[in-house]
Amino acid sequence: MPSSHSFRQAAEFKTVPLEEYKQLRETIEHQRNQISELSSRLSGITSQQIADGEIFTEIGDQNKPRQLGQRFSEVFEDTWSNAYEVLKPKKPESKKEDEKEEMDEKTIDILQNVVKAIYEFCKKVADNQVNKLMIGMTPPIFDSMNTKKEQKTEDKETITKTEKMAQDYRKAVAPATIPILKQNVLTQELQGKVLPDMSIGKELKEYVDNCTNLIWYMCIQQPPMEIVWGKRGEKFNKEMFRFSGKKGTKFRLTVWPAVLYHKDGPLAAPGYAVPE
């Protein structure tokens, strides 16, 4: 004889219309396919990669180094020329050709100095963020002032793990950091210093904002990405730079910097330079 528990279960069971049943079957099948796909993607990932958080970077991070290099090149192609047109002085017909060329170079200098200022500012802020976060995250019993002559192995491991956590947090809050960073770059580092004492119009602001956004993400990569400039008079590096205008053997002027995946690392995006 069926138990009273079985009768209660049968009484609670409700019939489902055919169409709703079919929809439920489709939903379950779709979810099974998703689970199967994720299982396949995860099958090749080691437990150490999961512990280090690499899987989250691979699946969800849209600011990977390779993409940042590509997007940085696009800033030069899309917004650099607009900013150049705003900044360049009008050339009277009476000016000689070499004088006009000098005026062009001064405008290019301003635009490259904007990138340099943003890069140095972002590097400084990125380092300060990690240092401040580490101070707050360090356990109270830890000797943060390093008063001991030698640190124990577990202390060094604590520092390494704490630094990794601080770096991960810095990347996680990047979307909230960037708007404030853009404002500070403009008012503290550029206006009245690198940029002429003039109103910052739409074209210049777009150029500054795009550079700040990408350079910040470059600086918070691990290891940080590197921006490289050609030095006047040095041999032209054809692997890292493309010719802007005529060809030559030595650097004269960097129009747009090259980007490396890290210091002394492989090329992420080429730069453009005017040779002598």
N, C-alpha and C positions, 0 to 999 in steps of 0.2 A: 504494500500500500504506500502511496506517496505520502511523504511527511507533510506536516502543516507548513514547514518552511518552503517546500516546493509549491504549495498552493498559493502562498503569499507572492512568490516570484512570478507565478503565472498570472496572478491577478494584476500585478504591477506592469506586466508587459503590454505595450500598446502597438497597434498596427500602424504601419507607415504607408502612405500612398505610393503607388508605383513610381511616379516621376521623381518624388523626393528620394526614394530608395536608389534610383539610378544616379541622381546627383551625388548622393552620399558615396556610392561606389566609385564614381569618377574622382571625387575629392580624395578618398583613401588611396586610389591608384596613383594619383598625382603626387601625394605625399610620400608614397613608397618609392616612386621614381627619384624624388628629391633626396631622400635618405640614401638611396643607392648611389646617386651621383656624388654626394658628399663623402660617402664611405670610400669611393674610388679615389677621390682627391686626397683624402686623409691617409690612405693606405701607405703611401710612400713617405710620409712624414715621421721623423723619429720622435721619440718621447722627449728628447732634449730640446728639439725645435719647438715643441708645444710648450715646454716649461719656460723657454726663453721668450715666448711670445711671437716667434717668427711667423707662425701660421696666420696670426691676425694681420700682420703686415702684408703678407702675400695676398690674402683674400680681400681685405677691405681698404688698404691704403692707396689712395689715388695720387699721392705725391711721392712716388718712388724716384730714385736718382735719375734713371733713364728718362722718365717723363718730365722731370724738372729741367733737364738739359734741353729737351726738345722745346718745351714751353718758353724757356729763356731765349732760345733762338727766334721764336715767334715774336717775342717782344721787339727784337731788333727789326724784324720784317714788317711788323704791323704798326707799332706806336713810336718807334725811334724817329722815323722820318717826319712824323707829325710834330713831335717836339722840336726837331731840328728846324723846321720851317718857322715855328713860333719864335725861336731864339735868335736865328741868324739875322744880322743887321741888313738893312737895305743897302744895296751896292750902287752907288752913283756911277753913271757911265764914265765919269772922269777918272775913276779909279783905275790904276794899272792892274794888269792881270795878276802879277805876283802879290799885290796888295789885297786883291779879292780872295786869292788863295789863302792868304794869312788870316783873313776874316773868317773863312770857312773852318780853318783849323782851330781857331779860338772857340767857335761854336761847338765843334766836336769835343774839344777839351772840356767844356762845361758839362756836356752830356756824359762823358766818361767819368768825370769827377763826381757826378751825381751817383753813379753806380758804386764808385769807390767808397764814398761816404756812407752809403746805405750798407754796403758789405761790412765795413769796419764797425759800424754801429750795431748791426745785427750780431756779429761775432761777440762783441762785448756784452750785449744784453743776454745772449744765449748762455755764455759762461756764468754770468751773474745769477741767472735763474737757477741753474743747476746747483751752484754753491749755496744759495739761500735755501733751496729745497732740501739739500742734504743736511744742513744745520737743523732744520725742523724735523727731519725724519730720523736723525741719529738717536739711538737709544740713550737714555739718561746716564747709564752706567758706562757708556763708551768714552774713552779718552780722546775727545775731539780736538783738544789742544796739543795732542801728541807730546805730553810731558815725559812719557817714558822714553828711555834711550832706544829701545827696540820694541816694535809692535809684534804682538803674537800673530800667528797665522790666521786665527779666527777673526782677529781685528781687521786684518787686510781683506779677508773675505767679506766682512761686514761692510767695509768701505766700497768694495766692488759692487756688491748687491745693492747697496743704498744708492750708489751713483747710477746704476742701471735703472732703478725704479724712478729716480728723479728725471732721467732722460726720457723715459717712457711717458711720464706725467707731462713733461714739457711739450712733447709731441701731441699728446691727447688734448691739451688746452690751446694748441696753436690757433684754431679758428677764433677763439676769444682774445688771444694776444694780438693778432694782426691789426685789427682796427686801431687799437691804442698805439701800436708800433708805428703805423703809417702817420698818425698825427704827430707823434714825437719826432719822427724822422724829418717831417716837413718843417716843423716849427723850430726844433733844436739844432738840426744838422744842416739844413739846406737854405731856408729863407734868410736872405741877407748875408749868407756865407758863400755857399757854392753857387746858388742861383742868384741872378741879379736882383736888385731891389725893385721888384715889379710884381704885379698881381699874378698869382698862379692860376692860369686859365685851365680849361678843360683838357687840352692836349698835354700840357706839362703834368697836371695832376694824374692823369691816366698813366703816363710814363712812370712817374714816381711810385704810384700805387702798385702797378704791375711788377716793377723791379723789387719793391719791398716785400711783396707777397712771396715771390719765388725765392729771393735770396734768404728770407727767413727760414723757409723749409730746407734750403740747401745747408744752412748753418746748423740746423738741429738734426741732420742725419748723423748716423753713427757708422763710420767716422764722418766728420763734416766734409761737404764738398768744397772744392777749391776753385776760386776765380783767378785767372792768370792774365797778365798784361804783357805785351811785347815791350821790351826796353829799347829806346831809341839808340841806334848805332849797332845793336847786336845783330847777329846773323838771323835772317828771316826763317822762322820755323814753319815750313810748309805742312807739317803734320798737324799742327795745332791751329794754324791760321790760314784763312783764304785771302787772296789779294783783293784789295778794294781799289779799283782803278788800274793803274799800270803795274807791271811786274818789276821786281827788283830783288836784291840779295840781302839788304839790311832793313831793319825796322826804322820807320820814320815816325809813324803815328798809329796808335791802336784806336780803331773806330769802335770795336765791340770785343769784349774779352772772351777768351776761351774758358770752358768749364771742365774741370777734372772730377772724377768720381770721389777722389780724396787727394790729399797732399802727395804729389809725385805719382799719382795714380793714372789710369788710362783716361782717354778723352771721352767726355760725355757730350760735348757740343763744341764745334769749332768757333773761333773768333774771326774777326775781319780787321785787317790792318793795311795802312798805306806804306809802301816801301820807299826807300830812298832811290 
